Amino acid sequence: MAHIDPWSSVEIEDYEHIFSEFGMEKIPDAWRKKLGHHLFRRGIVVAHRDFGKILQRMEAKKPFINMTGIATSGRLHLGHKVDIDLFLFFKSKGAKNYFAVSDIDAYVSRPRIETMADAKKIAAGNLAHLLAFGLEKEDIYLQSNKEPRYYEFAFEISKKITESTYRAIYGHTDLGKISAVLLQIADILHPQLKEYGGKMPSVTGIGLEQDPHAKITRDVAKRLPYSIETPSFIYFRHQSGLQQGKKMSSSEPDTAIFLDDSADDIKRKVNRAFSGGRDTLEEHRKLGGNPDVDKTFEILKFHHPDDALVKSVYNDYKSGRMLTGELKAICRDFLTETLSKHQESVEKKRKVAEQIVLG
C-alpha cells in the first residue's frame, strides 16, 4: 500500500495520482468563483473531503468550526502563510476559530526539539507572527496550556486506534509521532465536545501531504461515544521550496523564504532560486520562459494580492518579453516591502506573545 509521509520535506509532484489513489475530490470551478479568495481563484486550493456542507453553512451565514494549527518546529516561512491565509479567510466568514500553536506536537515528533522549553520559546516567536497577521488572542491556543478535558480526550482517542490501523495509514509506529497524531486528532475534534460548544460542521485546511491525519481523524470521529460531525478538510498545494524537489521546510533553511528574513537574505535566496528561464538570452526571447516551474513566479502566484500583475508576469515571462532577472526583481521588491512591514508588526506583538506562552 502506498503512503504519504506528512513529516517529509519532499515535494509532491503527481497530484493526479494522489487524487485517484487516496480518494480526495477536486475543487469544482463553480466553488472557486463563488469563494473568490486568491487561493481558490489561482488553483492553490486543489481538493477537499466533504467541504460542501461547510460551503452550505457559509452561504446560509451559519457558524462552523475553523480549526488549524502549526507545529512550533522552527521559524515560520511563506509555506506556513498559506495555512494562515486560509484560516483568516474562514474567520472572515463567521467561523468559530481554533488555531493550535502545537508545541507538544513539535517536541514529541521532531527530534531536533530537545526540550519543551525549546518548543515554547519557538512557540512564542511563532505566535507573534500569527498576531501580526491579524489573528486574535481568542482564536489561538497553546497545546501545553490547554485545560485537562483536552488531554483526557486525547487519551480517549488513543483507545479508538489499533496498531494495525495506524501502521496501515502511516507505515510506522514511531512513538513520538503517534503522540503527535493523538494530539492533532484532539485538536480537530475537541471543539465539538459539549464542553466547547457541541456538534457542528468543521473544516481544517491542510497541505496535501497531511492527508493521513485527515483520514485517521475522520475515522476516529465515527468511533467515539459522542455526537460529533465528521470533520471536513480542504487541501492546498504546498508551496515548493526554492530548489527543485523540495517543499519549504523550517529544517532546511535554504529551501525557504522565512517571515523574518532580512532584505539581504531575500535577495540572496531569490537570486539563487530555481528558474524557468532558458540557457541563453536569445533562446529565452525566442522560446520564452516556463513560469510553471519557476520558483520565483510561484511566490508571486501564492502571495501577491494583485491578480492582474500575476497574470501579466506569467504571460510576459512565458512569451519571452520578460527576462528571468526582471521576474526576480519584481519578486525581491514585493517580498522586501511585504516582509519589512510584517516584521514591524511582529515586534509590536512580541511581548504579548511571550506573555501568552511563557507567562
BALOBA-1460 file (C-alpha; in Angstrom, 3 decimals):
// residues 359
<rec num="1" residu="m" x="0.000" y="0.000" z="0.000"/>
<rec num="2" residu="a" x="1.278" y="3.478" z="-0.874"/>
<rec num="3" residu="h" x="1.822" y="6.042" z="1.869"/>
<rec num="4" residu="i" x="2.041" y="9.798" z="2.080"/>
<rec num="5" residu="d" x="4.565" y="10.886" z="4.702"/>
<rec num="6" residu="p" x="3.233" y="14.018" z="6.461"/>
<rec num="7" residu="w" x="6.636" y="14.658" z="8.070"/>
<rec num="8" residu="s" x="8.643" y="14.514" z="4.825"/>
<rec num="9" residu="s" x="10.242" y="17.572" z="3.217"/>
<rec num="10" residu="v" x="9.947" y="16.033" z="-0.273"/>
<rec num="11" residu="e" x="7.587" y="17.867" z="-2.626"/>
<rec num="12" residu="i" x="4.546" y="16.045" z="-4.060"/>
<rec num="13" residu="e" x="4.605" y="16.352" z="-7.845"/>
<rec num="14" residu="d" x="1.982" y="13.873" z="-9.166"/>
<rec num="15" residu="y" x="-1.299" y="15.331" z="-7.939"/>
<rec num="16" residu="e" x="-3.487" y="13.278" z="-10.292"/>
<rec num="17" residu="h" x="-2.042" y="10.086" z="-8.808"/>
<rec num="18" residu="i" x="-2.750" y="11.362" z="-5.288"/>
<rec num="19" residu="f" x="-6.357" y="12.223" z="-6.152"/>
<rec num="20" residu="s" x="-7.072" y="8.829" z="-7.693"/>
<rec num="21" residu="e" x="-5.308" y="6.680" z="-5.106"/>
<rec num="22" residu="f" x="-6.366" y="8.450" z="-1.930"/>
<rec num="23" residu="g" x="-9.920" y="9.409" z="-2.841"/>
<rec num="24" residu="m" x="-9.936" y="13.176" z="-2.446"/>
<rec num="25" residu="e" x="-12.375" y="15.217" z="-4.512"/>
<rec num="26" residu="k" x="-11.233" y="18.060" z="-6.736"/>
<rec num="27" residu="i" x="-12.479" y="21.599" z="-6.124"/>
<rec num="28" residu="p" x="-15.193" y="22.408" z="-8.726"/>
<rec num="29" residu="d" x="-14.703" y="25.551" z="-10.805"/>
<rec num="30" residu="a" x="-18.058" y="26.861" z="-9.552"/>
<rec num="31" residu="w" x="-16.734" y="26.818" z="-5.986"/>
<rec num="32" residu="r" x="-13.613" y="28.729" z="-6.996"/>
<rec num="33" residu="k" x="-15.721" y="31.545" z="-8.432"/>
<rec num="34" residu="k" x="-18.128" y="31.527" z="-5.507"/>
<rec num="35" residu="l" x="-15.465" y="31.629" z="-2.791"/>
<rec num="36" residu="g" x="-13.379" y="34.285" z="-4.534"/>
<rec num="37" residu="h" x="-10.220" y="34.152" z="-2.425"/>
<rec num="38" residu="h" x="-6.998" y="34.079" z="-4.447"/>
<rec num="39" residu="l" x="-6.087" y="30.655" z="-3.038"/>
<rec num="40" residu="f" x="-9.196" y="29.331" z="-4.788"/>
<rec num="41" residu="r" x="-9.029" y="31.561" z="-7.875"/>
<rec num="42" residu="r" x="-5.427" y="30.602" z="-8.670"/>
<rec num="43" residu="g" x="-5.845" y="26.856" z="-8.143"/>
<rec num="44" residu="i" x="-3.750" y="26.674" z="-4.969"/>
<rec num="45" residu="v" x="-6.596" y="25.005" z="-3.074"/>
<rec num="46" residu="v" x="-6.942" y="21.790" z="-5.063"/>
<rec num="47" residu="a" x="-9.069" y="19.220" z="-3.242"/>
<rec num="48" residu="h" x="-11.421" y="18.523" z="-0.364"/>
<rec num="49" residu="r" x="-13.169" y="15.946" z="1.752"/>
<rec num="50" residu="d" x="-16.802" y="16.836" z="2.432"/>
<rec num="51" residu="f" x="-16.357" y="20.609" z="2.084"/>
<rec num="52" residu="g" x="-19.820" y="21.009" z="0.551"/>
<rec num="53" residu="k" x="-21.503" y="21.153" z="3.934"/>
<rec num="54" residu="i" x="-19.150" y="23.968" z="5.014"/>
<rec num="55" residu="l" x="-19.995" y="25.910" z="1.878"/>
<rec num="56" residu="q" x="-23.687" y="25.488" z="2.692"/>
<rec num="57" residu="r" x="-23.102" y="26.898" z="6.183"/>
<rec num="58" residu="m" x="-21.205" y="29.848" z="4.729"/>
<rec num="59" residu="e" x="-23.977" y="30.615" z="2.225"/>
<rec num="60" residu="a" x="-26.637" y="30.370" z="4.946"/>
<rec num="61" residu="k" x="-24.481" y="32.549" z="7.238"/>
<rec num="62" residu="k" x="-24.499" y="29.821" z="9.872"/>
<rec num="63" residu="p" x="-21.468" y="29.223" z="12.101"/>
<rec num="64" residu="f" x="-18.970" y="26.448" z="11.532"/>
<rec num="65" residu="i" x="-15.718" y="25.447" z="13.211"/>
<rec num="66" residu="n" x="-12.494" y="26.711" z="11.616"/>
<rec num="67" residu="m" x="-9.565" y="24.726" z="13.006"/>
<rec num="68" residu="t" x="-5.914" y="24.505" z="12.020"/>
<rec num="69" residu="g" x="-2.503" y="24.545" z="13.657"/>
<rec num="70" residu="i" x="1.233" y="24.865" z="13.194"/>
<rec num="71" residu="a" x="3.826" y="22.755" z="14.993"/>
<rec num="72" residu="t" x="6.416" y="25.007" z="16.628"/>
<rec num="73" residu="s" x="9.339" y="23.273" z="14.960"/>
<rec num="74" residu="g" x="11.164" y="26.411" z="13.863"/>
<rec num="75" residu="r" x="10.855" y="29.779" z="12.154"/>
<rec num="76" residu="l" x="7.746" y="30.401" z="10.074"/>
<rec num="77" residu="h" x="8.137" y="30.699" z="6.304"/>
<rec num="78" residu="l" x="5.993" y="31.527" z="3.280"/>
<rec num="79" residu="g" x="4.696" y="27.947" z="3.159"/>
<rec num="80" residu="h" x="3.094" y="28.444" z="6.578"/>
<rec num="81" residu="k" x="1.495" y="31.668" z="5.385"/>
<rec num="82" residu="v" x="-0.798" y="29.736" z="3.027"/>
<rec num="83" residu="d" x="-2.306" y="27.925" z="6.017"/>
<rec num="84" residu="i" x="-2.678" y="31.219" z="7.876"/>
<rec num="85" residu="d" x="-4.284" y="32.950" z="4.874"/>
<rec num="86" residu="l" x="-6.850" y="30.166" z="4.533"/>
<rec num="87" residu="f" x="-7.633" y="30.283" z="8.255"/>
<rec num="88" residu="l" x="-8.145" y="34.048" z="8.094"/>
<rec num="89" residu="f" x="-10.450" y="33.631" z="5.095"/>
<rec num="90" residu="f" x="-12.714" y="31.242" z="7.003"/>
<rec num="91" residu="k" x="-12.541" y="33.516" z="10.045"/>
<rec num="92" residu="s" x="-13.876" y="36.339" z="7.869"/>
<rec num="93" residu="k" x="-16.873" y="34.145" z="7.009"/>
<rec num="94" residu="g" x="-18.126" y="33.987" z="10.590"/>
<rec num="95" residu="a" x="-16.459" y="30.794" z="11.787"/>
<rec num="96" residu="k" x="-15.740" y="29.729" z="15.357"/>
<rec num="97" residu="n" x="-11.951" y="29.763" z="15.361"/>
<rec num="98" residu="y" x="-9.399" y="27.382" z="16.861"/>
<rec num="99" residu="f" x="-5.751" y="27.855" z="15.874"/>
<rec num="100" residu="a" x="-3.434" y="25.436" z="17.685"/>
<rec num="101" residu="v" x="0.116" y="26.531" z="18.417"/>
<rec num="102" residu="s" x="1.340" y="22.960" z="18.641"/>
<rec num="103" residu="d" x="4.311" y="22.980" z="20.976"/>
<rec num="104" residu="i" x="3.827" y="19.469" z="22.369"/>
<rec num="105" residu="d" x="3.410" y="18.110" z="18.848"/>
<rec num="106" residu="a" x="6.710" y="19.725" z="17.827"/>
<rec num="107" residu="y" x="8.551" y="18.387" z="20.863"/>
<rec num="108" residu="v" x="7.403" y="14.753" z="20.533"/>
<rec num="109" residu="s" x="7.656" y="14.448" z="16.726"/>
<rec num="110" residu="r" x="10.788" y="16.472" z="15.887"/>
<rec num="111" residu="p" x="13.991" y="15.022" z="17.352"/>
<rec num="112" residu="r" x="15.841" y="18.325" z="16.953"/>
<rec num="113" residu="i" x="13.474" y="19.959" z="19.520"/>
<rec num="114" residu="e" x="15.313" y="18.746" z="22.611"/>
<rec num="115" residu="t" x="13.147" y="20.168" z="25.424"/>
<rec num="116" residu="m" x="9.642" y="21.518" z="25.973"/>
<rec num="117" residu="a" x="11.286" y="24.792" z="26.957"/>
<rec num="118" residu="d" x="12.767" y="24.967" z="23.448"/>
<rec num="119" residu="a" x="9.363" y="24.237" z="21.909"/>
<rec num="120" residu="k" x="7.761" y="27.002" z="23.985"/>
<rec num="121" residu="k" x="10.425" y="29.509" z="23.018"/>
<rec num="122" residu="i" x="9.772" y="28.790" z="19.349"/>
<rec num="123" residu="a" x="6.037" y="28.951" z="20.038"/>
<rec num="124" residu="a" x="6.326" y="32.483" z="21.413"/>
<rec num="125" residu="g" x="8.086" y="33.611" z="18.245"/>
<rec num="126" residu="n" x="5.534" y="31.878" z="16.006"/>
<rec num="127" residu="l" x="2.656" y="33.387" z="17.950"/>
<rec num="128" residu="a" x="3.990" y="36.919" z="17.438"/>
<rec num="129" residu="h" x="3.762" y="36.304" z="13.687"/>
<rec num="130" residu="l" x="0.197" y="34.983" z="13.954"/>
<rec num="131" residu="l" x="-0.916" y="38.045" z="15.895"/>
<rec num="132" residu="a" x="0.818" y="40.309" z="13.370"/>
<rec num="133" residu="f" x="-1.163" y="38.688" z="10.555"/>
<rec num="134" residu="g" x="-4.405" y="39.586" z="12.298"/>
<rec num="135" residu="l" x="-5.318" y="36.570" z="14.392"/>
<rec num="136" residu="e" x="-6.681" y="37.492" z="17.801"/>
<rec num="137" residu="k" x="-5.785" y="36.008" z="21.170"/>
<rec num="138" residu="e" x="-9.248" y="34.431" z="21.327"/>
<rec num="139" residu="d" x="-8.560" y="32.495" z="18.103"/>
<rec num="140" residu="i" x="-5.397" y="30.836" z="19.380"/>
<rec num="141" residu="y" x="-4.459" y="28.258" z="21.986"/>
<rec num="142" residu="l" x="-1.203" y="26.633" z="23.026"/>
<rec num="143" residu="q" x="-1.348" y="22.839" z="23.261"/>
<rec num="144" residu="s" x="0.623" y="22.800" z="26.516"/>
<rec num="145" residu="n" x="-1.708" y="25.347" z="28.127"/>
<rec num="146" residu="k" x="-4.991" y="23.554" z="27.407"/>
<rec num="147" residu="e" x="-7.380" y="22.510" z="30.161"/>
<rec num="148" residu="p" x="-7.480" y="18.891" z="31.488"/>
<rec num="149" residu="r" x="-10.527" y="17.892" z="29.392"/>
<rec num="150" residu="y" x="-8.471" y="18.273" z="26.210"/>
<rec num="151" residu="y" x="-5.839" y="15.810" z="27.459"/>
<rec num="152" residu="e" x="-8.485" y="13.370" z="28.696"/>
<rec num="153" residu="f" x="-9.970" y="13.453" z="25.233"/>
<rec num="154" residu="a" x="-6.600" y="12.712" z="23.609"/>
<rec num="155" residu="f" x="-6.298" y="9.573" z="25.759"/>
<rec num="156" residu="e" x="-9.853" y="8.548" z="24.873"/>
<rec num="157" residu="i" x="-8.858" y="8.832" z="21.214"/>
<rec num="158" residu="s" x="-5.891" y="6.508" z="21.808"/>
<rec num="159" residu="k" x="-8.284" y="3.627" z="22.557"/>
<rec num="160" residu="k" x="-10.024" y="4.026" z="19.197"/>
<rec num="161" residu="i" x="-6.926" y="3.365" z="17.067"/>
<rec num="162" residu="t" x="-5.336" y="-0.063" z="16.733"/>
<rec num="163" residu="e" x="-1.683" y="-0.594" z="15.916"/>
<rec num="164" residu="s" x="-2.621" y="-2.233" z="12.599"/>
<rec num="165" residu="t" x="-4.829" y="0.723" z="11.606"/>
<rec num="166" residu="y" x="-2.134" y="3.235" z="12.490"/>
<rec num="167" residu="r" x="0.549" y="1.299" z="10.634"/>
<rec num="168" residu="a" x="-1.693" y="0.930" z="7.560"/>
<rec num="169" residu="i" x="-2.102" y="4.710" z="7.373"/>
<rec num="170" residu="y" x="1.397" y="5.880" z="8.339"/>
<rec num="171" residu="g" x="3.647" y="2.899" z="7.651"/>
<rec num="172" residu="h" x="5.414" y="3.099" z="11.041"/>
<rec num="173" residu="t" x="4.810" y="3.114" z="14.801"/>
<rec num="174" residu="d" x="7.174" y="5.857" z="15.938"/>
<rec num="175" residu="l" x="6.062" y="6.647" z="19.495"/>
<rec num="176" residu="g" x="6.706" y="10.372" z="19.286"/>
<rec num="177" residu="k" x="4.749" y="10.715" z="16.070"/>
<rec num="178" residu="i" x="1.932" y="8.563" z="17.474"/>
<rec num="179" residu="s" x="1.677" y="11.046" z="20.354"/>
<rec num="180" residu="a" x="1.595" y="13.924" z="17.890"/>
<rec num="181" residu="v" x="-1.190" y="12.277" z="15.887"/>
<rec num="182" residu="l" x="-3.335" y="11.790" z="19.002"/>
<rec num="183" residu="l" x="-2.972" y="15.475" z="19.815"/>
<rec num="184" residu="q" x="-3.772" y="16.510" z="16.254"/>
<rec num="185" residu="i" x="-6.961" y="14.443" z="16.298"/>
<rec num="186" residu="a" x="-7.892" y="16.000" z="19.638"/>
<rec num="187" residu="d" x="-7.201" y="19.457" z="18.187"/>
<rec num="188" residu="i" x="-9.580" y="18.901" z="15.278"/>
<rec num="189" residu="l" x="-12.388" y="17.155" z="17.172"/>
<rec num="190" residu="h" x="-12.413" y="18.724" z="20.656"/>
<rec num="191" residu="p" x="-14.320" y="21.886" z="19.625"/>
<rec num="192" residu="q" x="-17.369" y="19.629" z="19.140"/>
<rec num="193" residu="l" x="-17.377" y="18.309" z="22.700"/>
<rec num="194" residu="k" x="-20.214" y="19.717" z="24.807"/>
<rec num="195" residu="e" x="-17.660" y="21.496" z="26.999"/>
<rec num="196" residu="y" x="-16.555" y="23.583" z="23.995"/>
<rec num="197" residu="g" x="-19.776" y="24.231" z="22.100"/>
<rec num="198" residu="g" x="-21.126" y="20.929" z="20.833"/>
<rec num="199" residu="k" x="-21.691" y="19.271" z="17.489"/>
<rec num="200" residu="m" x="-21.058" y="21.476" z="14.463"/>
<rec num="201" residu="p" x="-19.545" y="21.080" z="10.969"/>
<rec num="202" residu="s" x="-15.837" y="21.833" z="10.995"/>
<rec num="203" residu="v" x="-13.167" y="22.467" z="8.401"/>
<rec num="204" residu="t" x="-9.404" y="22.169" z="8.609"/>
<rec num="205" residu="g" x="-7.128" y="23.422" z="5.863"/>
<rec num="206" residu="i" x="-4.043" y="21.281" z="5.297"/>
<rec num="207" residu="g" x="-1.324" y="20.594" z="2.765"/>
<rec num="208" residu="l" x="-1.988" y="17.622" z="0.530"/>
<rec num="209" residu="e" x="0.722" y="15.536" z="2.187"/>
<rec num="210" residu="q" x="-1.119" y="15.856" z="5.519"/>
<rec num="211" residu="d" x="-3.996" y="13.672" z="4.296"/>
<rec num="212" residu="p" x="-3.084" y="10.708" z="6.552"/>
<rec num="213" residu="h" x="-4.051" y="12.925" z="9.509"/>
<rec num="214" residu="a" x="-7.380" y="13.737" z="7.841"/>
<rec num="215" residu="k" x="-8.214" y="10.087" z="7.155"/>
<rec num="216" residu="i" x="-7.496" y="8.879" z="10.666"/>
<rec num="217" residu="t" x="-9.350" y="11.829" z="12.222"/>
<rec num="218" residu="r" x="-12.474" y="11.210" z="10.151"/>
<rec num="219" residu="d" x="-12.344" y="7.518" z="11.086"/>
<rec num="220" residu="v" x="-11.936" y="8.218" z="14.812"/>
<rec num="221" residu="a" x="-14.797" y="10.751" z="14.789"/>
<rec num="222" residu="k" x="-17.183" y="7.927" z="13.865"/>
<rec num="223" residu="r" x="-15.915" y="5.648" z="16.656"/>
<rec num="224" residu="l" x="-16.135" y="7.989" z="19.624"/>
<rec num="225" residu="p" x="-19.101" y="7.799" z="22.044"/>
<rec num="226" residu="y" x="-20.053" y="11.419" z="21.381"/>
<rec num="227" residu="s" x="-22.302" y="13.187" z="18.898"/>
<rec num="228" residu="i" x="-19.614" y="14.528" z="16.571"/>
<rec num="229" residu="e" x="-19.901" y="15.697" z="12.975"/>
<rec num="230" residu="t" x="-17.326" y="14.049" z="10.730"/>
<rec num="231" residu="p" x="-14.833" y="16.878" z="10.067"/>
<rec num="232" residu="s" x="-14.291" y="18.331" z="6.606"/>
<rec num="233" residu="f" x="-10.875" y="19.023" z="5.107"/>
<rec num="234" residu="i" x="-9.691" y="21.292" z="2.353"/>
<rec num="235" residu="y" x="-6.306" y="20.739" z="0.726"/>
<rec num="236" residu="f" x="-3.856" y="23.230" z="-0.697"/>
<rec num="237" residu="r" x="-0.771" y="22.735" z="-2.794"/>
<rec num="238" residu="h" x="2.261" y="23.100" z="-0.587"/>
<rec num="239" residu="q" x="4.408" y="25.927" z="-1.817"/>
<rec num="240" residu="s" x="7.514" y="24.257" z="-3.134"/>
<rec num="241" residu="g" x="10.998" y="25.078" z="-1.971"/>
<rec num="242" residu="l" x="13.363" y="27.389" z="-3.758"/>
<rec num="243" residu="q" x="15.142" y="24.438" z="-5.364"/>
<rec num="244" residu="q" x="13.622" y="21.569" z="-7.314"/>
<rec num="245" residu="g" x="12.052" y="18.625" z="-5.489"/>
<rec num="246" residu="k" x="11.730" y="20.200" z="-2.040"/>
<rec num="247" residu="k" x="8.916" y="21.928" z="-0.214"/>
<rec num="248" residu="m" x="9.682" y="24.882" z="2.037"/>
<rec num="249" residu="s" x="10.895" y="23.492" z="5.336"/>
<rec num="250" residu="s" x="11.998" y="25.073" z="8.613"/>
<rec num="251" residu="s" x="14.602" y="22.333" z="8.962"/>
<rec num="252" residu="e" x="16.221" y="23.179" z="5.607"/>
<rec num="253" residu="p" x="16.819" y="26.958" z="5.647"/>
<rec num="254" residu="d" x="17.937" y="27.306" z="2.036"/>
<rec num="255" residu="t" x="14.627" y="25.892" z="0.780"/>
<rec num="256" residu="a" x="12.531" y="28.687" z="2.265"/>
<rec num="257" residu="i" x="11.849" y="32.392" z="2.487"/>
<rec num="258" residu="f" x="11.319" y="32.914" z="6.223"/>
<rec num="259" residu="l" x="8.962" y="35.568" z="7.517"/>
<rec num="260" residu="d" x="11.828" y="37.146" z="9.467"/>
<rec num="261" residu="d" x="14.364" y="37.085" z="6.610"/>
<rec num="262" residu="s" x="16.280" y="40.313" z="6.051"/>
<rec num="263" residu="a" x="16.365" y="42.187" z="2.740"/>
<rec num="264" residu="d" x="19.823" y="40.692" z="2.106"/>
<rec num="265" residu="d" x="18.526" y="37.169" z="2.822"/>
<rec num="266" residu="i" x="15.637" y="37.701" z="0.428"/>
<rec num="267" residu="k" x="17.920" y="38.994" z="-2.320"/>
<rec num="268" residu="r" x="20.338" y="36.087" z="-1.961"/>
<rec num="269" residu="k" x="17.644" y="33.413" z="-1.879"/>
<rec num="270" residu="v" x="15.567" y="34.813" z="-4.738"/>
<rec num="271" residu="n" x="18.669" y="35.202" z="-6.896"/>
<rec num="272" residu="r" x="19.587" y="31.552" z="-6.305"/>
<rec num="273" residu="a" x="16.055" y="30.180" z="-6.695"/>
<rec num="274" residu="f" x="15.439" y="27.658" z="-9.474"/>
<rec num="275" residu="s" x="14.477" y="29.451" z="-12.673"/>
<rec num="276" residu="g" x="12.265" y="28.612" z="-15.615"/>
<rec num="277" residu="g" x="14.446" y="30.696" z="-17.915"/>
<rec num="278" residu="r" x="16.335" y="29.462" z="-20.953"/>
<rec num="279" residu="d" x="20.072" y="28.917" z="-21.130"/>
<rec num="280" residu="t" x="20.726" y="31.961" z="-23.292"/>
<rec num="281" residu="l" x="19.119" y="35.369" z="-23.788"/>
<rec num="282" residu="e" x="18.493" y="34.565" z="-27.453"/>
<rec num="283" residu="e" x="16.710" y="31.300" z="-26.586"/>
<rec num="284" residu="h" x="14.640" y="32.986" z="-23.896"/>
<rec num="285" residu="r" x="13.467" y="35.767" z="-26.206"/>
<rec num="286" residu="k" x="12.603" y="33.236" z="-28.912"/>
<rec num="287" residu="l" x="11.088" y="30.363" z="-26.902"/>
<rec num="288" residu="g" x="10.004" y="32.082" z="-23.705"/>
<rec num="289" residu="g" x="10.448" y="31.006" z="-20.093"/>
<rec num="290" residu="n" x="8.492" y="28.432" z="-18.124"/>
<rec num="291" residu="p" x="6.701" y="30.171" z="-15.238"/>
<rec num="292" residu="d" x="5.090" y="26.866" z="-14.201"/>
<rec num="293" residu="v" x="8.434" y="25.592" z="-12.866"/>
<rec num="294" residu="d" x="9.940" y="28.933" z="-11.873"/>
<rec num="295" residu="k" x="10.151" y="29.185" z="-8.070"/>
<rec num="296" residu="t" x="10.206" y="32.972" z="-8.126"/>
<rec num="297" residu="f" x="6.954" y="33.161" z="-10.074"/>
<rec num="298" residu="e" x="5.418" y="30.631" z="-7.691"/>
<rec num="299" residu="i" x="5.998" y="33.035" z="-4.811"/>
<rec num="300" residu="l" x="4.008" y="35.713" z="-6.641"/>
<rec num="301" residu="k" x="1.257" y="33.230" z="-7.505"/>
<rec num="302" residu="f" x="0.874" y="32.131" z="-3.886"/>
<rec num="303" residu="h" x="1.203" y="35.507" z="-2.180"/>
<rec num="304" residu="h" x="0.894" y="38.605" z="-4.370"/>
<rec num="305" residu="p" x="-2.571" y="40.195" z="-3.899"/>
<rec num="306" residu="d" x="-2.841" y="41.636" z="-7.433"/>
<rec num="307" residu="d" x="-4.363" y="39.158" z="-9.902"/>
<rec num="308" residu="a" x="-3.655" y="41.428" z="-12.857"/>
<rec num="309" residu="l" x="0.047" y="41.680" z="-12.023"/>
<rec num="310" residu="v" x="0.393" y="37.925" z="-11.506"/>
<rec num="311" residu="k" x="-1.315" y="37.219" z="-14.837"/>
<rec num="312" residu="s" x="0.770" y="39.834" z="-16.653"/>
<rec num="313" residu="v" x="4.032" y="38.455" z="-15.258"/>
<rec num="314" residu="y" x="3.013" y="34.925" z="-16.239"/>
<rec num="315" residu="n" x="2.221" y="35.895" z="-19.826"/>
<rec num="316" residu="d" x="5.249" y="38.162" z="-20.279"/>
<rec num="317" residu="y" x="7.674" y="35.590" z="-18.913"/>
<rec num="318" residu="k" x="6.165" y="32.746" z="-20.927"/>
<rec num="319" residu="s" x="6.327" y="34.790" z="-24.130"/>
<rec num="320" residu="g" x="9.946" y="35.824" z="-23.561"/>
<rec num="321" residu="r" x="9.107" y="39.511" z="-23.202"/>
<rec num="322" residu="m" x="10.199" y="39.347" z="-19.532"/>
<rec num="323" residu="l" x="13.625" y="38.042" z="-18.584"/>
<rec num="324" residu="t" x="14.464" y="35.981" z="-15.508"/>
<rec num="325" residu="g" x="16.299" y="38.905" z="-13.925"/>
<rec num="326" residu="e" x="13.238" y="41.124" z="-14.311"/>
<rec num="327" residu="l" x="10.983" y="38.488" z="-12.761"/>
<rec num="328" residu="k" x="13.337" y="38.054" z="-9.831"/>
<rec num="329" residu="a" x="13.451" y="41.839" z="-9.303"/>
<rec num="330" residu="i" x="9.648" y="42.013" z="-9.079"/>
<rec num="331" residu="c" x="9.662" y="39.183" z="-6.543"/>
<rec num="332" residu="r" x="12.507" y="40.688" z="-4.492"/>
<rec num="333" residu="d" x="10.800" y="44.077" z="-4.295"/>
<rec num="334" residu="f" x="7.454" y="42.541" z="-3.334"/>
<rec num="335" residu="l" x="8.924" y="40.327" z="-0.610"/>
<rec num="336" residu="t" x="11.198" y="43.010" z="0.801"/>
<rec num="337" residu="e" x="8.369" y="45.514" z="1.180"/>
<rec num="338" residu="t" x="5.795" y="42.998" z="2.429"/>
<rec num="339" residu="l" x="8.012" y="41.255" z="4.958"/>
<rec num="340" residu="s" x="9.540" y="44.502" z="6.228"/>
<rec num="341" residu="k" x="6.060" y="45.782" z="7.148"/>
<rec num="342" residu="h" x="5.133" y="42.423" z="8.627"/>
<rec num="343" residu="q" x="8.290" y="42.328" z="10.757"/>
<rec num="344" residu="e" x="7.462" y="45.749" z="12.195"/>
<rec num="345" residu="s" x="4.074" y="44.375" z="13.286"/>
<rec num="346" residu="v" x="5.719" y="41.264" z="14.744"/>
<rec num="347" residu="e" x="7.915" y="43.360" z="17.018"/>
<rec num="348" residu="k" x="4.848" y="45.148" z="18.345"/>
<rec num="349" residu="k" x="3.226" y="41.795" z="19.170"/>
<rec num="350" residu="r" x="6.271" y="40.039" z="20.629"/>
<rec num="351" residu="k" x="5.733" y="40.925" z="24.302"/>
<rec num="352" residu="v" x="2.089" y="39.902" z="24.138"/>
<rec num="353" residu="a" x="3.056" y="36.586" z="22.541"/>
<rec num="354" residu="e" x="5.722" y="35.898" z="25.154"/>
<rec num="355" residu="q" x="3.269" y="36.683" z="27.939"/>
<rec num="356" residu="i" x="0.703" y="34.233" z="26.489"/>
<rec num="357" residu="v" x="3.225" y="31.416" z="26.074"/>
<rec num="358" residu="l" x="5.684" y="31.907" z="28.915"/>
<rec num="359" residu="g" x="3.515" y="33.726" z="31.449"/>
